[in-house]
């Protein structure tokens, strides 16, 4: 493999997974995790023939563990099985970063005599644990439901880029960012239940505009003011409900909305 450019664990796993343009065919008999399969394993450098053992490039145990807890555990990577899938790119979650190349994919072997305790210590946060589903749901209902949160809002909120971020509480450390994974089989029914606002589709153009006329038209009279309203710059006005689109000119294009005058009042 070395002559064709497979000189790292990442390139090796990509080649096995068919995500490489290397011409050498995969024989189908090589293990994905050779460090677990071979008892005389000494390192990737020896296995791939590069001579680079790579031990110096990895972070110390505690620093690596801190990164894993901050960047992987919060996205539901909490078992050895999920860890292996994560390391091989088989878990795709929005916001989940790839494993830092300064962290070994086989921590139980690399840190065996330099800090390793067990998988629970590696993939957990002993300083606190996540709230139970009902408790997390109650928090969301109390703090986010008043803002008519739906799943799209949650994605922006957890990234810290929601238009109303300055009015929202800081994202709590005891609530998972991917609750559908953490609470799977533990009460999870969907974002509509978790956030308390079920999105069933937008109102018709006529009904959506009636809501605008009754609630916002006395203050919001053009697109710039509408954009400022969505960013929370008019805190005394009612929050936009989930069934009224944030971009009516897109949702109702040629379905009632042709120009700004069809929505806004002078």
C-alpha positions in Angstrom: 0.0 0.0 0.0 2.8 2.4 0.7 3.9 2.7 -3.0 0.4 3.8 -4.0 0.2 6.6 -1.4 -1.7 4.9 1.5 0.5 6.1 4.2 -1.8 7.0 7.0 -4.7 5.4 9.0 -7.2 7.9 7.4 -6.2 7.0 3.9 -6.2 3.3 4.8 -9.8 3.5 6.1 -11.0 5.6 3.2 -9.5 3.0 0.8 -11.3 0.2 2.6 -14.5 2.1 2.5 -14.2 2.8 -1.2 -13.7 6.5 -0.8 -10.2 6.6 -2.4 -9.0 6.8 -6.0 -6.2 4.4 -5.4 -6.1 1.8 -8.2 -5.2 -1.1 -6.0 -8.4 -3.1 -5.4 -9.5 -3.9 -1.9 -9.1 -7.7 -1.4 -11.8 -7.7 1.2 -9.7 -9.6 3.8 -8.0 -6.7 5.6 -9.5 -5.6 8.9 -10.8 -2.1 9.4 -9.3 -2.0 12.9 -6.0 -3.8 12.6 -4.9 -2.6 16.0 -7.7 -4.7 17.5 -7.3 -7.7 15.2 -3.5 -8.3 15.5 -2.1 -9.1 18.9 1.4 -8.1 17.9 0.3 -4.6 16.7 3.0 -2.0 17.1 1.6 1.0 15.2 0.4 2.3 11.9 3.9 3.1 10.8 4.9 -0.5 11.0 1.6 -1.8 9.5 1.7 0.5 6.5 5.5 0.4 6.1 6.1 4.1 6.6 8.3 3.7 9.6 6.4 6.6 11.3 4.9 5.4 14.5 3.2 8.7 15.1 3.2 8.5 18.9 4.5 12.0 19.3 1.8 13.6 17.3 -1.0 12.5 19.6 -2.2 14.7 22.5 -1.8 13.5 26.1 -4.7 11.5 27.4 -6.5 14.2 29.4 -6.3 16.7 26.6 -7.6 14.2 24.0 -10.3 13.1 26.3 -11.4 16.7 26.8 -11.7 17.2 23.1 -13.7 14.0 22.7 -16.2 15.0 25.4 -16.6 18.4 23.9 -16.9 17.5 20.2 -18.1 13.9 20.1 -19.9 13.0 23.3 -22.4 15.8 23.0 -23.4 14.4 19.6 -24.3 11.0 21.0 -20.9 9.3 20.5 -21.1 7.4 23.8 -20.3 3.8 23.2 -17.3 1.9 21.7 -19.5 0.8 18.8 -20.5 4.4 18.0 -16.9 5.5 18.4 -15.7 3.1 15.8 -18.4 4.2 13.3 -17.5 7.8 14.1 -13.8 7.2 13.4 -14.5 5.6 10.1 -16.9 8.3 9.0 -20.1 6.2 9.2 -21.9 8.6 11.5 -23.1 11.8 9.7 -24.6 14.4 12.0 -24.8 18.1 11.2 -22.3 19.9 13.4 -20.3 16.8 14.2 -16.6 17.4 13.5 -14.3 14.7 12.1 -11.9 13.3 14.7 -8.9 15.5 15.2 -5.8 13.9 13.8 -4.0 14.4 17.1 -6.3 11.9 18.7 -5.8 8.1 18.1 -8.7 6.0 16.9 -7.5 3.3 19.3 -7.3 5.2 22.6 -7.6 2.0 24.7 -4.3 0.8 23.1 -2.4 4.1 22.6 -3.1 5.3 26.2 -3.0 1.9 27.8 -0.2 2.9 30.2 -0.6 6.7 30.1 -4.0 7.4 31.5 -6.6 5.0 30.0 -9.3 3.9 32.4 -12.2 2.5 30.4 -14.6 3.5 27.6 -17.0 5.1 30.0 -14.4 7.5 31.2 -13.3 8.3 27.6 -16.9 8.8 26.2 -18.7 10.6 29.1 -18.7 13.7 31.2 -18.3 12.8 34.9 -18.7 16.4 36.0 -22.4 16.3 35.0 -24.9 14.2 33.1 -27.7 15.1 30.7 -31.1 15.8 32.1 -33.7 13.1 31.7 -35.9 13.5 28.7 -38.9 14.9 30.6 -36.7 17.4 32.4 -35.0 18.5 29.2 -38.4 18.7 27.5 -39.8 20.8 30.3 -36.8 23.2 30.0 -37.4 23.5 26.2 -41.1 24.2 26.7 -40.4 26.9 29.3 -37.6 28.7 27.5 -38.0 28.0 23.8 -41.7 27.3 23.2 -42.6 31.0 23.7 -40.5 31.8 20.7 -42.4 29.2 18.6 -39.3 27.0 18.1 -39.4 24.3 15.5 -36.5 22.0 14.5 -35.0 24.6 12.1 -34.8 27.1 15.0 -33.1 24.5 17.2 -30.4 23.9 14.7 -29.6 27.6 14.6 -29.8 28.0 18.3 -27.4 25.2 19.2 -24.9 26.8 16.8 -25.4 30.2 18.4 -26.6 31.9 15.2 -30.3 32.1 15.8 -31.7 35.6 14.8 -33.1 35.8 18.4 -29.9 34.5 20.0 -29.5 37.6 22.2 -32.9 37.0 23.7 -32.5 33.3 24.3 -30.8 31.7 27.3 -27.3 30.2 26.8 -27.4 26.7 25.6 -27.3 24.5 28.7 -24.5 22.0 29.1 -26.8 19.4 30.6 -29.0 19.2 27.4 -27.7 17.3 24.4 -27.3 19.1 21.1 -28.7 16.1 19.2 -31.5 15.0 21.5 -33.0 12.6 19.0 -29.9 10.4 19.5 -29.4 10.8 23.3 -33.1 10.2 24.1 -33.8 7.5 21.5 -35.7 4.8 23.3 -35.9 7.1 26.4 -39.0 9.1 25.6 -38.1 10.8 22.4 -41.1 11.3 20.1 -39.9 14.1 17.8 -39.0 17.7 17.8 -42.7 18.8 17.9 -43.0 17.0 21.3 -39.6 18.2 22.6 -40.1 21.8 21.6 -43.9 22.0 22.0 -44.6 23.4 18.6 -45.7 21.1 15.9 -45.1 22.4 12.4 -48.0 21.3 10.2 -47.4 23.5 7.2 -47.8 27.2 6.4 -51.1 29.0 6.3 -52.5 30.0 3.0 -51.3 33.4 1.7 -54.6 35.1 2.7 -54.6 33.8 6.3 -50.9 34.4 6.8 -51.3 38.0 5.6 -54.3 38.4 7.9 -52.1 37.5 10.8 -49.5 40.0 9.7 -52.1 42.8 9.3 -53.6 42.1 12.7 -50.3 41.8 14.6 -47.5 43.6 12.8 -48.7 46.0 10.1 -48.9 49.0 12.4 -45.1 48.8 12.8 -43.6 46.5 10.1 -44.2 48.1 6.8 -41.3 47.0 4.5 -38.7 44.3 3.9 -35.9 45.9 6.0 -38.2 46.3 9.0 -39.4 42.7 8.5 -35.8 41.5 8.6 -35.1 43.5 11.7 -38.2 42.0 13.3 -37.0 38.5 12.6 -33.7 39.4 14.2 -35.5 40.4 17.4 -35.1 44.1 17.1 -38.8 44.6 17.9 -39.1 42.6 21.1 -42.5 44.1 22.0 -44.2 42.6 18.9 -45.6 39.1 18.9 -43.2 36.3 17.8 -43.8 35.0 14.3 -45.7 31.7 14.6 -44.3 28.5 12.9 -47.1 28.5 10.3 -46.2 31.9 8.9 -43.1 31.9 6.8 -40.1 34.0 7.4 -39.7 34.7 3.7 -43.3 35.1 2.4 -42.0 36.3 -0.9 -40.5 32.9 -1.5 -43.2 30.7 0.0 -46.1 32.5 -1.7 -44.3 33.5 -4.9 -47.0 33.6 -7.6 -49.4 32.3 -5.0 -50.6 35.7 -3.8 -47.3 37.4 -3.4 -46.1 39.2 -6.5 -44.7 42.5 -5.1 -44.0 43.9 -1.7 -47.3 45.7 -1.8 -49.2 42.4 -1.8 -47.9 41.8 1.8 -46.9 45.0 3.4 -49.0 48.1 4.1 -47.8 51.6 3.3 
